[in-house]
Amino acid sequence: MILVAGATGFIGPKIVHALRAEDRPVRVLARKLKDAETLASWGCEIVQGDMTDAASLRQAVDGCETVIDLVAIISGKPEDFQRVMIQGTRNLLGAAKKARVARFILMSALGVSERTKDLTPYYHAKWDEEQAVQASGLDYTIFRPSFVFGADGGSLPIYIRQVRWSPVVTVIGDGNRRLQPIWVEDVAAFFAKSLSTPGAVNRTFEVAGPDVVTWDELYERIRRVLGKRRATIHMPYGLVRAGAAVVEKLPLDFPLSRDAVTMLEFEDNVTDIGPALETFEIRPITLDEQLRRAVAA
């Protein structure tokens, strides 16, 4: 049995689907049972629980051989990251050890490192999670995906709507920072294949797509796929950060926070995907194919 925590978000259902496609038994941890109805229809066992409720985690991991931890928040107060991600992962690790779980798989993020751990609460939490997993004594695999693109969630549909409907496309910064997006089903494929890949044990893999582009180049490719001509305006990081500070105080589900701007500004979000490709023999789809699939959806 495989316990998946954080399965009801954007990436989680794709990972669960990949596991069920291999006929693997999956148990899903859900705070609200209603959120997991689709996963239940795929044959998953649903258990109600919360990363902040250690007792519910002990019950959830009972009888499981593998635990997959996808839980994360992208905005909030530092204490929220401490409670949900840092302590939550420690709670889950503790339950997994008591249940004698054989394997723990963690979703981290590209850009997480000792050098960046104090840049934002999100990076700090992910770094702490990685350290806790590595020190747990459990066999583990850690994945650090880059920007994850998909047709039904994440940031790509927002970028596509910008180009499709706005006469002017706004790009944060000078547009020259680089990124290396990966398709969400490819991320799911890495997670699923890690269970049957001995070379994945006790290793950390950075996973991304095959194409490295600047933000300006990304928007140009989106324009080309949509057949749109749009002017571009570059917004200074400081101005966007100030705007995000205002939006954070409003009751809006807005994807851009001050921390997100800080991470965008800090450095390129790119990596060498050679080790992951060699270990898993998975070839992620190109960026142009990602865009075609998203636009066609």
C-alpha positions in Angstrom: 0.0 0.0 0.0 1.2 3.5 -0.9 0.1 6.5 1.2 0.0 9.8 -0.7 -0.3 12.9 1.4 -1.1 16.1 -0.6 -2.9 14.2 -3.4 -5.8 16.6 -3.9 -3.8 19.5 -5.4 -2.6 20.2 -8.9 0.3 17.6 -9.1 -1.0 15.0 -6.7 -3.8 13.6 -8.8 -1.4 13.0 -11.7 0.9 11.1 -9.4 -2.0 9.0 -8.0 -3.2 8.4 -11.6 0.2 7.1 -12.6 0.4 4.8 -9.7 -3.1 3.4 -10.3 -2.3 3.0 -14.0 0.3 0.4 -12.8 -2.4 -1.1 -10.6 -0.6 -0.1 -7.4 -2.8 0.1 -4.3 -3.0 3.8 -3.1 -4.3 5.3 0.1 -4.9 9.0 0.0 -4.7 11.3 3.0 -7.4 14.0 2.7 -8.5 16.7 5.1 -11.9 16.8 3.5 -13.3 13.5 2.1 -15.2 15.4 -0.6 -12.0 16.7 -2.1 -10.9 13.1 -2.8 -14.0 11.8 -4.5 -12.4 11.6 -7.9 -9.4 9.7 -6.4 -11.8 7.3 -4.7 -13.5 6.6 -8.1 -10.0 5.5 -9.3 -10.0 2.8 -6.6 -8.0 4.7 -4.0 -8.7 4.2 -0.3 -9.4 7.5 1.3 -8.5 8.3 4.9 -9.3 11.6 6.7 -6.4 13.3 8.3 -4.1 16.3 8.5 -0.3 16.8 8.6 -0.7 18.8 11.8 -2.6 15.9 13.5 0.0 13.3 14.4 -2.6 10.8 15.5 -4.3 10.8 12.2 -1.0 10.2 10.4 -0.2 7.2 12.5 -3.5 5.7 11.5 -3.0 6.6 7.8 0.4 4.9 7.5 -0.6 1.7 9.1 0.0 -1.2 6.7 1.8 1.0 4.1 5.1 0.1 2.5 5.7 3.5 0.9 4.8 7.1 1.8 4.8 10.0 -0.7 4.8 13.5 0.8 3.5 16.2 -1.6 2.1 18.6 1.0 3.2 22.2 0.6 1.9 25.7 1.0 3.2 28.6 -1.2 2.2 31.6 1.0 1.5 32.4 4.6 3.2 33.4 7.8 6.5 31.7 8.8 4.6 29.9 11.6 2.3 28.4 8.9 5.2 26.9 7.0 6.6 25.6 10.3 3.3 24.0 11.3 2.2 22.6 8.0 5.4 21.7 6.2 8.2 21.4 8.7 6.4 19.9 11.6 3.9 18.1 9.4 6.7 16.3 7.6 8.3 15.4 10.9 5.0 14.1 12.1 4.6 12.0 8.9 8.2 10.7 9.2 7.6 9.7 12.8 4.5 7.8 11.9 6.3 6.1 9.0 9.2 4.9 11.2 6.8 3.5 13.8 4.9 1.7 11.0 8.2 0.3 9.6 7.5 1.9 6.2 10.1 0.8 3.7 10.3 4.0 1.5 9.7 7.7 1.9 9.4 9.9 -1.2 9.4 13.7 -0.9 8.4 16.4 -3.3 10.8 19.3 -2.8 11.5 22.1 -5.4 14.2 23.2 -7.8 16.1 26.0 -6.2 16.1 24.6 -2.7 19.7 24.4 -1.3 21.7 25.3 1.7 22.5 28.6 -0.1 18.9 29.5 -0.6 17.3 28.0 2.6 17.0 31.4 4.3 15.8 33.3 1.2 12.0 32.6 1.9 10.0 30.6 4.3 9.0 28.2 1.5 12.7 27.4 0.7 13.5 27.1 4.4 10.7 24.7 4.9 11.6 22.5 1.9 15.3 22.5 3.0 14.3 21.4 6.5 12.0 18.7 5.1 14.9 17.4 3.0 17.2 17.3 6.0 14.7 15.5 8.1 14.0 12.9 5.4 17.7 12.2 4.9 18.3 11.8 8.6 15.3 9.6 9.2 16.9 6.3 8.7 14.3 5.4 6.1 15.1 4.6 2.5 14.1 7.8 0.6 14.0 9.5 -2.7 13.7 13.3 -3.0 12.5 15.1 -6.2 13.1 18.7 -6.9 10.9 19.7 -9.9 11.3 22.9 -11.8 8.2 25.0 -12.8 5.5 22.3 -13.3 3.3 23.1 -16.3 -0.1 21.5 -17.0 -3.4 22.2 -18.7 -5.6 22.3 -15.7 -3.5 23.9 -12.9 -0.3 25.6 -11.9 0.9 28.8 -13.5 0.8 28.0 -17.3 -3.0 28.6 -17.8 -2.5 32.0 -16.3 0.3 32.8 -18.8 -1.8 31.5 -21.6 -4.8 33.7 -20.6 -2.5 36.7 -20.4 -1.4 36.3 -24.0 -4.9 35.2 -25.3 -6.9 38.1 -23.8 -4.6 40.9 -22.7 -3.4 43.5 -25.4 -0.2 43.9 -23.4 1.7 41.1 -21.7 3.5 42.0 -18.4 6.7 40.2 -17.6 8.3 40.4 -14.2 11.8 41.7 -14.3 13.9 42.2 -17.4 12.6 38.9 -19.0 16.1 37.4 -19.1 15.9 35.1 -16.1 15.8 31.5 -17.3 13.4 28.6 -16.5 13.2 25.0 -17.5 9.5 23.9 -17.2 8.4 20.2 -17.0 5.1 18.8 -17.9 3.0 17.6 -14.9 2.5 14.0 -16.2 6.3 13.7 -16.7 6.7 14.6 -13.0 4.2 11.9 -12.2 6.1 9.4 -14.3 9.3 10.0 -12.3 7.5 9.5 -9.0 5.8 6.3 -10.2 9.0 4.8 -11.7 11.0 5.6 -8.6 9.2 2.8 -6.8 10.7 0.2 -9.1 14.1 1.8 -9.7 16.8 0.6 -7.3 19.1 3.4 -8.4 16.7 6.0 -7.0 17.1 4.9 -3.4 18.7 7.5 -1.0 19.2 10.0 -3.8 17.9 13.5 -4.6 17.0 14.3 -8.2 16.4 17.6 -9.9 13.8 17.1 -12.7 13.0 19.6 -15.4 12.1 19.6 -19.1 14.6 19.5 -22.0 14.2 23.2 -22.9 15.8 26.2 -21.2 14.2 29.5 -22.1 14.1 33.1 -20.7 10.7 34.5 -19.6 10.6 36.6 -22.7 11.2 33.5 -24.8 8.5 31.6 -23.0 5.9 34.3 -23.7 7.1 34.5 -27.3 6.5 30.8 -27.7 3.0 31.1 -26.2 2.2 34.0 -28.6 3.4 31.8 -31.5 1.2 28.8 -30.4 -1.8 31.1 -30.0 -1.2 33.1 -33.1 -1.3 36.3 -31.2 0.8 39.5 -31.5 1.2 41.2 -28.1 3.3 44.0 -26.8 5.5 43.3 -23.8 6.0 45.4 -20.7 8.7 44.6 -18.2 7.7 45.3 -14.6 10.5 46.0 -12.1 10.8 43.4 -9.3 10.4 46.1 -6.6 7.1 47.3 -8.1 5.7 43.8 -8.4 6.7 43.0 -4.9 5.0 46.1 -3.6 1.8 45.2 -5.4 2.0 41.6 -4.1 2.2 43.0 -0.6 -1.1 44.8 -1.1 -2.8 41.8 -2.7 -1.7 39.5 0.2 -3.8 41.5 2.5 -7.0 40.9 0.4 -9.2 37.9 0.5 -8.1 36.8 -3.0 -6.7 33.5 -4.3 -3.8 35.2 -6.1 -0.8 33.1 -7.2 1.8 35.8 -6.8 3.3 36.6 -3.4 6.3 38.7 -2.3 8.2 35.5 -1.6 7.5 34.2 -5.1 8.9 37.5 -6.6 12.0 37.1 -4.4 12.6 33.6 -5.7 12.1 34.7 -9.3 14.5 37.5 -8.9 17.2 35.5 -7.1 18.5 33.2 -9.8 17.7 31.2 -12.9 15.5 28.1 -12.3 17.4 25.6 -14.3 19.4 22.4 -13.8 21.3 19.5 -15.3 18.6 16.7 -15.9 21.2 14.2 -17.0 21.3 12.2 -13.7 17.5 11.9 -13.6 17.3 10.9 -17.3 20.0 8.3 -16.9 18.5 6.8 -13.7 14.8 6.6 -14.8 15.1 6.5 -18.6 12.2 9.0 -18.9 12.3 11.6 -21.6 10.2 14.6 -20.7 8.3 16.3 -23.5 9.5 19.5 -25.1 8.2 23.0 -24.1 6.5 23.5 -27.4 4.6 20.2 -26.9 3.7 21.3 -23.4 2.3 24.5 -24.8 0.4 22.8 -27.6 -1.2 20.4 -25.1 -2.2 23.2 -22.7 -3.7 25.4 -25.5 -5.6 22.4 -27.0 -7.1 21.3 -23.6 
